[in-house]
Amino acid sequence: MIGELSTANKLVGVKQSMKALQAGVVEKAFIAEDADDRVIGCVKALLETQAVQTITVPTMKELGKAVGIDVGAAVVVVVQ
């Protein structure tokens, strides 16, 4: 599942993910288990109101690596 992120049309980070969720263009969301709830709480709340498949990833570092960045990522969304 996480392997698809290397080629998928994706957005990385809380701000970009929130904008995509509000626009209704998110197909799937990946959230790091070790991300601070104060940071991703708004994303989680919005995901609960939408029919978006949510996948948890063990660490932010692993999620960042999956999308090809050198730092951790709290959330990544796959968009249409």
C-alpha positions, 0 to 999 in steps of 0.5 A, spaced: 500 500 500 505 505 501 509 503 495 504 506 491 506 513 494 512 513 489 508 514 483 501 516 485 498 523 485 499 525 492 500 531 496 504 531 503 503 535 509 497 537 513 496 544 510 496 541 503 492 535 505 486 539 509 485 543 502 485 537 498 480 534 503 476 540 503 475 540 496 473 533 496 478 530 491 482 525 496 481 518 494 486 515 500 490 518 506 496 515 509 497 518 517 503 516 521 502 513 527 507 517 531 505 524 529 502 529 534 495 529 535 495 536 535 498 537 528 494 532 525 487 532 529 484 537 524 486 532 518 483 526 522 477 530 524 475 531 517 477 524 515 471 522 519 466 526 516 468 523 509 468 516 506 476 516 505 480 510 506 485 511 511 491 507 512 496 508 518 504 508 517 508 506 523 513 512 523 513 519 520 520 517 517 517 511 513 512 515 510 517 521 508 521 516 505 515 513 501 514 519 498 521 521 496 523 526 502 528 526 507 524 528 513 518 525 516 511 526 514 505 526 518 500 525 513 500 524 505 493 524 501 492 521 494 488 525 490 484 524 484 
